[in-house]
Amino acid sequence: MIVAGDQQLLKQINRMALVRQLCSEPGLSRAALAETVGLTKSTVSLLVRELLDEGWLTETELRATGALGRRATPLQLDGERLALLGADMGIGMARIVATNLLGEVLAEQELPYLDPADSAGCIALAAQGLAELATCSVLDGRTVLGVGIGLHGVVDDATGVLHYAPHLGWRNVDVAAQLRAHFAGGALAELPLFIQNEANVAALAELEFSGQIGTDPLIYLSIGYGVGAGIIVNGRLLTGLYGFAGEVGHTILQQGGPPCSCGRRGCADALIGLQALLDEVYGKLQPSTPEQLEQLFTEAETGDANAAQAVAAAGRNLGVLLNNLWVAFDPMCIVIGGAALRLGERFIGPGRGVLDDCASATGLPAPTIRTPHFGNNAIAIGGAAMARHYLMRPFTEQGPARHSTRKMGEPAPALAAAVLAWN
């Protein structure tokens, strides 16, 4: 027996199937949609009318087909009437953006933290910024569909809890609950809220908004103070059983190598991350500062011998990681993002060279290596992309609203072990 709730879900699945098809093939007519998706023409006509009324789709001029009867009317996503919000809760500031359905940025803002160690204050700042952005004049006449947040740490997307952000010092922070509390009574109170690790979020930006077809599987490798990856396979984000997939910063690249924050040796974080580079060039006598990081970028650019040697060595280790990701996932594309991009070809070049040598040995072409389409806003725009991604896939269980047998804030077994390892 099909209950009313099942019928509503089935209808929403069919609606979003039409929208997703038009994402990949804009300009299809109703008849072409019906044939491609496998629904009846009458059903497609009814659903398209609803999507037109709600602002998801728009019609363009009639197109002559040469056939008798009514001419086909091309359909495509509407960039004028709906909006998505995204946030990158970074190390020193939050970046927030509003985009349309096509990923075009409508408004953006940077919000420096008063005290990066104060998780509640930082979340309150981001929540206030998002609430103000939702009601700004640029979004007049638009309906905001959802909010996506990228966090720099280990995230349980089922609950919205950030278990550990090593470079902020945040532990077991219920980000979802705090955001909901700040949103209460405002424009964002009832909207879907999606929370993920920053590399996963940036990967979704490349999947949803880059406009490139044929880059799946795709890996987004985020290199900042640490190293992480977002992995797209068959149009889906690979999060793993407990949301731990992509923590490639703790894959071991060099047995017995330098110590890592996780307690082991030779991890990618300890060989490639910016914190490792700072420690190598300036020593571990004091915590690193943003000014010290800027000094590293400057010295690497001007050819300082110590900085250049450390960057080149990190780049070669990057090549080992790229090879490992290649043979593990066979991606069409690996996107390298994060603050380490400031090091440019001095860093990426040696990595690409190691990967090319590995490819030559196999006789197979290496995956494409490129930088992100969205620059410094990759994670914030990825937050908006994440909202679109899951709203268009109502059959996918994702986000803090997802059913979970775990209590709020209780880590899954694998995550608990990982968090304890970083204590």
N, C-alpha and C positions, 0 to 999 in steps of 0.2 A: 504494500500500500504506500502511495506517495502522499505525504502530509504537506500542509500548506508551506511550511518552512522549506521543505525540499524543493517545492515548485519555485519558490522565490530564489533559492540558491541556483537552481538550474537556469532560471531566467537571467540572473546576473552573470553566470558563467558564459552563457551564450552572448550576452551583450558585450562582455569584455573580450570574448573571442573575436568579435567583429572589430573592436578597437585595436586589438593587437595585430590583426591582419592588416589593418590600414596603417599601422606603424611601419610595417615592413614593406607594404605595397600601397603607398598612397595613390589615390586616383582611381581605385576600383569603383565600379558601379554597384548598385544593389544586386543586380543579376549575377555579376561576377563574384561578389561576396558570397551569395547563396551557394554558388557552385563550388567555390574554394573551401568554404567552411563546412558545407554539407548540411545546411538548413534549407527549409522551404523558402521560396521567394516571398510568400506572405508573411512568414515569421520574420525574415530579415527586414522587410519594409516596416513592420510594426516596431521592431527594435531600433532601427535606424531613426525613425521619427522621434522616439524617446531620446535617443542620444543627441540628435540635433537640437531638441528643445532644451536639454540640460547643458549644452555647451561643449560636449565631448567632440562632436563632429561638425563639419561645415560642408556645404555643397559649393562646387565651383561651376563654371559655365558649362552648358550642355555640350556634349561631344558627339559629332557625327560619326556613325559607325559604318555607314553604307548599307545597313540593313533596313528593311521596312519597319514601320511602327515607331514607337516612342524612342527618342534618342537617349543614350546613356548619360547619366549625370554623375560625374566623378565626385567621390567623397574623400575627405582627408581629416586629420586631426585639426581641431579648432584651437588656434593659439591666442584667441582674443577674450575668452569669457571665463576661463578657469585658471587657477593658480595652485602652486605647490610651494611649501616652505621647507628649507633645509638648513642644517646647522653643523658646523665643524667645531666641536668643543676641544680646541687644541691645547697646547702646552702653556702658552702665555696669553691667549686670547680666544674668543669665540668669533667665528665668521658666520654670518647668517645671510641667506639669500631667499628671494622669491623668484620663481620661474614660472613660465607658462607650461603647457603640456608638452611643448617641443624642446624644453630645456633652455630656452632663451631667458637670460637673466633680466628681470624686471626691476629689481632693487636689491641692494646689497649693503652690508655694514660690517665693520670690524669693532669688536667690543673688548678692549684690553681688560684683563682681570685685575682687580685691586690686590688680591692675594691668591695666587694660584693654588696654594695649599688648602684654601677654604673651599671645599667642594660645594657646600650649601650656597655660599655667596656667588660662586661661579655659575651654578645652575640657575639661581635666581636672576642673575644678570642676563643669561641667555634666554630664559623664559620671558623676561620683560621685553627684550629686544624682538623676539618672535611675535609676541602679542602686539607690539606697536607696529611691526612690519605688516601684520595681517590687516590692520586698519588704516594703513597709510594711503595717501591720495592716489599713488600709482596703481593700487589694486582696486580703486573704485569701480564698481560694476562687475567685478570678478568674484567668483565663489572659490574659496580656498578648500581644497579637497583633503589634504593631510599634511603631516609634519614628519620629517625624517631627521634623525640625529646620528652623527658619527662620533664615536668616542675612541680615545687613544688608550686602549687597554683591553683586558679580557672581559668580554661582555656575554651575559646570558640573555639572548634575545627573547627567550620565553617569558622572562620576568621583567626585563628592563633594568637589571642590576649590573652595575660595573663592579666586577670582583677585584680587579687590581689594575691601576694605571701607574706603572713603575716610575715614570718621569714626572708625575704629579704627586705621587704619594697617596693617592686615593685608594681606599680599600672598602669593599662591600658597600658601595653607595647605591641606594635605590633611586636611580636617576628618573625612572619612569614615574614613580610615585611623587617625587618632588616636583617634576614638571607638571603633572596633573594637578597638584595642589595649587601651583601658581596660575595655571590656566583656568581654574574653577571660576565660573561665573562670567567668563569672557568669551571672545570670539572663537577661541581654540578649544573650549572645554570639551566638546563632544566629538572632536575630529580624531580620526585614526592617528596613532602615534607609533612610529617605527624606530627602533634603536638597534645599532649594530656597531661592530668594530670599524674603525676608520678605513682600513684597507678594503674590507668588504663593500663599504659604502662607495668608495672611489671606483671600485670595479663595476658597480651598478651604473655609475655615471657613464662609463665607457660603453656599457651594454645598451643602455636606454637612449642616450642622447648624442652619441658620437656620429650617428648617421651612417656608420660603416657596416656593411653586410659581409658575412663570411669571416668573422674573427672569433669564432667560437670553436673550440675552447679558448678562453682568454684568461690571463693571469695579470693582476695588478700587483706589482711588487712595490711596497711602500717602504722607503728607507729614510728614516729620520734619526732620532737618537737610538731607536731600535729598528728592527726589521719585521715586517709582516706582509701577508699576501691575501688578496681576495681572488677567489677562483670561480670562474664561470664555466659551467659544463652543461650543454644542451639547454642554454637559455636560462639556467637556474644558478643561483648562488650556492656553492658547495660549502655548507657550514659544519658538516660532520655530525656525529651522534649527539655531542654535547656542546656544539658551537665552537669547538676548538680548532677546526680545520683552518689552515692558513697561517698558523703560528710558526712560520718557517724561520723566524729569528732564533729558534731553539733547536733547529736541525744542526747536527754536528758536521762541520766542514773540515776540521783539523783535529784528529785524535791527539789529546794531550796539549792542545793549544791554550791560548790565554783564558783565564777564568771568566766565567759569565755570571751575570746577576742571578741566574737560576741555580747556581751551585755546581754546574758542570764546567767542562772546558772545551774550547774550540767551537762554540756555537757561532752561528752567523752574526748574532748581535755583537759578540765580542771581537769579530773580525771585520765587519762591514759597517756597523752602525756609527753614527756621528759621535756618540759618547766614546766609543772605542778609539776613534780617530783623535779626539781631543785628549784622551788619556795617553795615547801614543806620542803625540807631539808635545804636550805640555806637562805630562805626568799626572799622577793621581793624588796630588797633595791637597786639592781642594775641589769642592763641587764646581762643575763648569757653569759658566754664565752665558747669556746671549751675546755679550760683548766678546767673550772668548771665541764663540762660534763664528762671529763676524770676522774676527782676526784670522781664524783658520781659513775661511773662504778667501780673504784678501791675500794671505801668504801663498795659498795654493795657486791663485790666479797670477801672482807676480813671480812665481817660480822659486819660492823659498825651498831650499834643498830638503830640509826635514819634512815640511808639509808635503812637498811633491812626492817624496819617497813613501810616506805613509798613505797618501791618497792612491798612488799607483798599486801599492800592495793590497789595499782594500779593494781596488778595482779588480785585481786578479782573483781575489776570493769571491767577489761578486760573480765573476765568470763561472766559478765552480758551482755556486748556488743556481745560476741560470741553467747550467747543464743539468743539475739535479732536477730542477723543475721541468725542464724539457723532457727528460726521459721518464719522469713520473706521470706527466699529464699530457704530453704531446700537444701542446697548445699551438694555435696558429699565430698567436701574438702574445708577447709579454710587454706590458707597459710598466716602465720604471718611473715612479713618482716619489714625492716626499721632498723634504728640505735638502737632501743630499744632491738633488739636481743642480744646486748652485755650484757644485764642483765640476759640472759639465763633462766634456770628453776626457779630461784628465782622470776621471773616475769611471765613466761608462766605457770609454774606449778600450782599456785593458780587459774589462769584463767581456765585451763583445769579441775581443781577440781570442780569449780562452774558449768561449763558446764556439767560435768559428773553427778553432783547432779541433775541438771535440766533434763537430759536425763533419769536418774533413775526414776524420778517422772512420766515421760510420758510412760515409758516402751519401748521407741524407742532408737535405737543406735544413738549416737551423730556423727556428721560428723568428718572425719579425720582432725586432726590438725597437720600441719607440717610446716617446715621452707622452704625458697625458694631453688630452685636448683642452683641458680646462684650467691649467696652471695652478695658481695658489688657491683657486676656488674649487678644486677637484672634489674635496670631501663635502663641502657645503652643498655644491650642486648635486653631488652624489646622494645627499640626504633627500633632496627633492626627487631625484631619480628613484630612490628606494621607495618613496611613497607611491610614485606612479607604478613602479614594478609590481608591488604587492596589491595595490588597488585593482590593477588589471588582471590579477590572478587570484580571484576570490576563493579558489579551491586550495590555495596554499596556506598552510598554517604558519603564521609568522607574526612576530611582534609581541609586546607585553600582554595583549589580549588573548594570546594563544593559550589553550588549555594546558595546564601542567600539573603533575602530581606533586611537584616540589613546592614547598612553602616559599613565599617571597623572600629573597635574600639567601636561600639555601643553595649552595653550589651543587651541581651534579657531581657524581663521584670522580670523574676524570678531571673536571675543573677544580674540585677541591684539592686533589693531589697536586695539580699544577700551581694553584695559588699558594699552597703550603711550601712548595719548592722555592717560591720567590720571596718567602718571608725572611 
